[in-house]
């Protein structure tokens, strides 16, 4: 949203994105159930910490509700949320062991504003739903100020060269609880429901469904170190080599061969199962064009970095190898 900031949009579906732009309605609110399913895996990280929700309207945000209700249980030091004022001065809420204090801001509460950056410096962990369209800039800011975070984004953001580099260097990874399907988000009462996936509950509250949603974090949790069980045996007929990369193609993560020592191209959804102790991420082959920093392995060709098989391009592939062979 920027009240849970801007449109959950980068790659929702072309139809949903067009409708969001046309209607100029861009407030999407994360469900409390989705927040609970993810954040319960990080309890040990929250104790004694300052939590900052810098893309949230505290009066609507379920992130605020979650942390406020669990303030003592989690042992938080402080909870802060800033409201986006859309071009006019806004406010922040702060909760400690005592009362919740509302303070007016001189600026509009944009996460990029000097006021919000000063609050960010004070924070230990940022948790929120930032605007998908600004995800590069948002993540860059978090990394610049060396902040821990748990945020929502679209899985396609992995293919952004700035974001992919962080995944390859093991500085960011996907969260625990969402690995497939779509997720439901509350929208304002006057939001036009023209998208394919929507509903209105018994109280008249509107919801739409967004595909490809994932949690992004740099807080560790034990489950991401569990090995992916491999059972397929390599054979050249089932796993052809690319024309322009020294790597074999694997169409589905579950079909990664257990005995192949070389480079393998796997779907982006592999990141849902990625264990950094089991696999090494070498690079990525996609339609974005050749960039040695992104591709990461020798490239046989000119400028077209798409993975080719018998002259035909496949979907974007992350290039990996099994570290245990």
Buried (B, 14 or more C-beta within 10 A) or exposed (E): BBBBBBBBBBBBBEEBBBBBEEBEBBBBBBBBEBBEBBBEBBEEBBEEBBBBBBBBBBEBBBBBEBBBEBBEEBEBBBBBBBBBBEEEEBBBBBBBEEEBEEEEBEBBBBBEBEBBBEBBEEBBBBBBBBBBBBBBEBBBBBBEEEBBBBBBBBBBBBBBBBBBBBBBEEEBBBBBBBBEEBBBBBBBEEBEEEBEBBEEEEEEEBBBBBBBBBBBBBBBBEEBEEEBEBEBEBEEEBBEBBBBBEBBBBBEBEEBBBEBEEBBBBBBBBBBBBBBEBBBBBBBBBEBEBBEEBBBBEBEEEEEBBBBBEEEBBBBBBBBBBEEE
